[in-house]
Amino acid sequence: MQDATADDLDLITLTQLRQVASQSPQPYRLHLQVESRIEKTTSTGSPFLEVKLVDAADSLVWRIFDNNPLFQDAAKLARSSFIQLAGQWVEGKYGIEPRQVQMRALTEEESSTLLLGDPDLASRQQADYSDMVAFIESMRDPRLLKLCLLFLERYGDRFRRTGAARKNHHARRGGLVEHVAQMMRCAVAVAGVYPHLNRDLLIAGVLFHDCGKLWENAYAESGFTMPYNLTAEMLGHIPLGLELVNKLWRDMMEQPAAAEWTAMEPASEVVRLHLLHLIAAHHGTLEFGSPVLPKTPEAVVLHHVDNIDAKLEMFRRGYASSKELGTGIFEKFPPWPVNIVAPLPVVNLPQADGAV
């Protein structure tokens, strides 16, 4: 299955492939995991396979027809197996597809490296996690600080392999860390402009707003597949988040340090309720799944910070992967309803004297 020259080709990611793919063949190799394999038939009754392949940040459907020399090998691919595909990649009838392709199983070392994500993504996610921890450690309310640290102590590893969504934004292993870190930066910046906002509550609200997704959108420990979970399917991430925070809060209040907080103002019970409200109201409207509407300034800020970061990530993904219809005009993508336009470049010029 392995060509003698296959491993000499440049190794790239799916995202990088999308950026260079065209109707002209491009020689590359990719390391991927099999998410699913579906057997289908054409309109004439001939069998073919649809194999969904994934890496840390993207996915691709590989269609293999029965006249392909690899058809029998592809029919044996097991879900969650790791493979290398090497060959000529083109923008074909069914999207990006490999031709003159060679396939082999990845070694254990190659599989472990793939799970870390491409070096740039892994580095960004590590920096995001560090920034998130720094924001948490800057909190002054000992109750919210302890609660956040307890969450990371118990669920940090699971958190780091959870996506922020299945499709629309940050839908990748570790995507929730990226989303939460950027939301914290934004929320802290807003709190600096509006000093009446409770900065600590906002930081905690950002950390916990999607914590239920640790069951709804968690990736498998050894792969890029996102299994469906019966608990998450029946309850959803907002009720799960409320339940998790209540459990962590009860555990925290049973610790000796809690005795020092009895005289604190505001009272611990009030702090808990405000945090729970941020989780419950962060979707902003009842029709989008929030059981209550935002009723505090922090709840309004959290909702909009969440919405801003999700939408800007959709734009980033659109610029990276959507077809360019014309100069600076990119084809719309789900769930965005219209084509998008390239942003106006930032001009870095010296600030004029007297400018605010």
C-alpha positions in Angstrom: 0.0 0.0 0.0 2.9 2.3 0.5 4.7 3.9 -2.5 8.5 4.2 -2.2 8.3 8.0 -2.8 5.1 8.8 -0.9 6.8 9.8 2.3 9.0 12.2 0.4 6.0 14.5 -0.3 5.5 17.5 1.8 3.2 16.8 4.8 0.4 19.4 5.2 -2.9 19.7 7.1 -6.4 19.8 5.6 -6.7 23.5 6.2 -3.4 24.1 4.3 -4.6 21.9 1.5 -7.8 24.0 1.1 -5.6 27.1 0.7 -3.6 25.6 -2.2 -6.0 23.2 -3.9 -7.0 24.0 -7.5 -7.8 22.1 -10.7 -4.1 21.6 -11.2 -2.7 18.5 -9.3 -0.8 19.3 -6.2 1.5 16.6 -4.7 1.1 16.3 -0.9 0.6 13.8 1.9 -1.8 14.1 4.8 -2.1 12.4 8.1 -5.7 11.8 9.0 -8.2 9.9 11.2 -11.1 8.0 9.8 -14.3 9.3 11.4 -16.8 7.3 9.4 -17.1 5.0 6.4 -20.4 4.7 4.6 -21.2 2.3 1.7 -23.4 3.7 -1.0 -24.4 2.9 -4.6 -24.5 5.2 -7.7 -27.6 5.7 -9.8 -26.5 2.8 -12.0 -26.1 0.5 -9.0 -22.3 0.5 -8.7 -20.9 0.6 -5.2 -18.8 3.4 -3.8 -17.6 4.5 -0.4 -17.8 7.9 1.5 -15.0 8.0 4.0 -15.0 11.1 6.3 -11.4 12.0 7.3 -10.5 14.5 10.0 -7.5 16.1 11.5 -7.2 18.6 14.4 -8.9 21.5 12.6 -10.8 20.3 9.5 -12.5 17.4 7.7 -12.8 16.0 4.2 -15.1 13.4 2.6 -13.2 11.0 0.3 -15.3 9.2 -2.2 -13.8 6.0 -3.5 -15.5 4.3 -6.5 -15.3 0.6 -7.3 -12.8 1.1 -10.1 -10.3 2.7 -7.7 -7.4 0.4 -7.0 -7.8 1.3 -3.3 -11.5 0.4 -3.1 -11.0 -2.9 -1.3 -8.5 -1.5 1.1 -10.7 1.5 1.9 -13.7 -0.8 2.5 -11.7 -2.3 5.4 -10.9 1.0 7.1 -12.0 0.9 10.7 -13.5 3.9 12.4 -10.9 5.9 14.4 -8.0 4.4 12.5 -5.1 6.6 11.5 -3.9 6.7 7.9 -1.6 8.6 5.5 -2.9 9.6 2.1 -0.3 10.7 -0.4 -0.8 11.7 -4.0 -2.0 14.4 -6.4 -4.7 16.6 -4.9 -7.2 18.4 -7.1 -10.4 20.5 -6.9 -12.7 17.9 -8.6 -16.3 17.3 -9.2 -16.9 16.4 -5.6 -14.6 18.9 -4.0 -11.0 18.3 -3.0 -10.0 14.7 -3.9 -6.8 12.7 -4.2 -5.6 11.0 -7.4 -2.8 8.5 -7.9 -3.2 8.1 -4.2 -1.2 5.8 -1.9 -2.5 4.8 1.5 -0.9 3.4 4.6 -1.5 3.1 8.4 0.2 5.7 10.6 2.8 4.6 13.1 2.0 5.0 16.8 4.4 8.0 16.9 2.8 9.6 13.9 -0.7 9.1 15.4 0.4 10.7 18.7 1.8 13.7 16.8 -1.4 14.1 14.8 -3.5 14.2 18.0 -1.5 17.2 19.2 -2.7 19.1 16.1 -0.4 21.0 13.8 2.4 22.9 15.6 0.9 26.3 15.1 -2.6 25.2 16.4 -1.1 23.4 19.4 1.1 26.4 20.2 -1.9 28.8 20.0 -4.1 26.6 22.2 -1.3 26.3 24.8 -0.9 30.1 24.8 -4.7 30.4 25.1 -4.8 28.1 28.1 -2.0 29.9 29.8 -3.8 33.3 29.3 -7.0 31.8 30.6 -5.3 30.6 33.8 -3.6 34.0 34.2 -7.0 35.8 34.1 -8.4 33.4 36.6 -5.5 33.8 39.0 -6.0 37.6 38.8 -9.4 37.3 40.4 -9.9 38.9 43.8 -13.1 37.1 45.0 -11.7 34.0 46.8 -15.0 32.1 46.1 -15.0 32.5 42.4 -11.2 32.0 42.2 -11.4 28.7 44.2 -14.4 27.5 42.1 -12.5 28.2 38.8 -9.4 26.5 40.0 -11.4 23.5 41.2 -13.0 23.1 37.8 -9.6 23.2 36.0 -8.1 20.7 38.6 -10.9 18.2 38.0 -11.8 18.7 34.3 -8.8 20.5 32.8 -7.8 17.6 30.6 -11.3 17.1 29.3 -11.7 20.8 28.8 -8.6 20.9 26.6 -10.0 18.3 24.2 -13.5 19.8 23.9 -14.8 21.7 20.9 -16.9 24.8 21.3 -19.5 23.4 18.8 -20.0 20.6 16.4 -20.2 22.7 13.2 -20.5 26.4 13.4 -17.5 27.8 15.3 -14.3 26.5 17.0 -15.5 23.0 16.0 -12.2 21.3 16.6 -10.3 19.5 19.4 -9.4 22.2 21.9 -11.7 24.7 20.3 -13.4 25.5 23.5 -10.2 26.7 25.1 -9.6 29.0 22.1 -13.2 30.4 22.4 -13.1 30.9 26.2 -9.6 32.5 26.2 -10.6 35.0 23.5 -13.9 35.7 25.3 -12.0 36.4 28.5 -9.8 38.9 26.7 -12.8 40.7 25.3 -14.8 40.6 28.6 -11.8 42.0 30.6 -11.4 44.7 28.0 -15.1 45.7 28.3 -14.9 45.6 32.1 -12.0 48.1 31.8 -14.2 50.5 29.9 -17.2 50.0 32.2 -15.8 49.8 35.7 -19.2 49.2 37.4 -19.1 45.6 35.9 -18.0 42.8 38.2 -14.8 41.7 36.5 -14.4 38.5 38.5 -18.0 37.4 37.8 -17.4 38.0 34.1 -14.2 35.9 34.1 -16.0 33.1 35.9 -19.1 33.4 33.7 -16.9 33.1 30.6 -15.1 30.0 31.9 -18.4 28.2 32.9 -20.8 29.5 30.2 -20.2 26.4 28.0 -18.9 24.0 30.6 -21.7 21.6 29.8 -20.1 21.1 26.4 -17.5 18.9 28.1 -20.2 16.3 27.7 -21.9 17.7 24.6 -18.8 18.4 22.5 -15.9 16.4 24.0 -13.6 14.6 21.6 -12.5 11.1 22.3 -9.3 10.8 24.2 -7.5 9.2 21.3 -9.1 10.9 18.3 -10.9 13.6 16.5 -14.3 12.1 16.6 -16.9 13.7 18.8 -19.2 11.0 20.2 -22.8 11.7 20.9 -23.7 11.4 24.6 -27.1 10.5 25.8 -27.0 12.8 28.8 -26.0 15.8 26.7 -28.5 14.9 24.0 -31.4 14.8 26.5 -30.5 17.8 28.6 -28.2 20.1 26.6 -25.1 22.0 27.7 -26.9 24.8 29.6 -28.7 22.5 32.2 -25.5 20.4 32.4 -23.5 23.5 33.1 -25.8 24.6 35.8 -25.7 21.2 37.4 -21.9 21.1 37.2 -21.4 24.5 38.8 -23.8 23.7 41.6 -21.9 20.5 42.3 -18.5 22.2 42.3 -19.9 25.0 44.5 -21.3 22.5 47.1 -17.9 20.7 47.2 -16.1 24.0 47.6 -18.3 25.2 50.5 -17.5 22.0 52.4 -13.8 22.8 52.4 -12.3 24.5 55.6 -11.6 27.7 53.7 -15.3 28.4 53.2 -15.6 29.2 56.9 -13.7 32.4 56.2 -16.3 33.6 53.7 -19.4 33.6 56.0 -19.2 37.4 56.6 -18.2 38.4 53.1 -20.4 40.7 51.1 -22.1 40.0 48.8 -23.1 36.8 50.4 -21.9 33.5 48.9 -25.4 32.5 47.9 -25.9 35.7 46.0 -22.6 35.2 44.1 -23.7 31.6 43.2 -27.0 32.8 41.9 -25.4 35.5 39.7 -23.0 33.0 38.3 -25.7 30.5 37.5 -27.7 33.3 35.8 -24.8 34.0 33.5 -24.8 30.4 32.4 -28.6 30.2 32.0 -28.9 33.5 30.1 -25.9 33.4 27.8 -27.8 32.5 24.6 -29.6 35.7 25.0 -33.1 34.7 23.9 -35.6 32.0 24.8 -35.9 30.7 21.3 -32.1 30.0 21.2 -32.2 27.8 24.3 -31.7 30.1 27.3 -34.3 29.3 30.0 -34.2 33.0 31.1 -33.3 36.3 29.5 -30.3 38.3 30.6 -31.2 40.3 33.7 -27.9 41.8 34.8 -25.2 43.9 33.1 -22.7 41.0 33.3 -25.3 38.7 31.6 -25.7 41.1 28.7 -22.0 41.5 28.3 -21.4 37.8 28.4 -24.0 37.1 25.8 -22.6 39.6 23.4 -19.0 38.7 23.9 -19.9 35.0 23.2 -21.8 36.1 20.1 -19.0 38.3 18.8 -16.3 35.7 19.2 -18.4 32.9 17.6 -19.2 35.1 14.5 -15.7 36.4 14.0 -14.5 32.8 14.1 -17.0 32.0 11.4 -15.5 34.8 9.3 -12.0 33.5 9.9 -13.1 30.0 8.7 -14.9 31.5 5.7 -11.8 33.4 4.6 -9.6 30.3 5.0 -11.9 27.8 3.2 -14.6 29.4 1.2 -14.4 29.7 -2.6 -13.4 33.2 -3.8 -16.2 34.3 -6.2 -14.6 37.6 -7.2 -11.9 39.8 -5.9 -12.4 40.0 -2.1 -15.8 38.2 -2.3 -16.1 34.8 -0.7 -19.0 32.3 -1.1 -21.4 32.0 1.9 -21.1 29.0 4.2 -23.4 27.4 6.7 -24.9 29.0 8.8 -23.9 32.4 7.4 -26.8 33.6 5.2 -24.8 35.7 2.7 -21.5 35.9 0.9 -18.7 37.6 2.9 -16.3 40.3 1.9 -12.6 40.6 2.7 -12.0 43.0 5.6 -10.5 46.4 5.2 -6.7 46.1 6.0 -5.5 47.7 9.2 -3.3 50.7 8.4 -0.5 51.0 11.0 0.4 54.7 10.9 1.8 56.9 13.6 -1.0 58.4 15.7 -1.6 62.1 14.9 -0.9 64.6 17.5 -3.9 65.2 19.8 -5.7 62.1 18.6 -7.8 60.3 21.2 
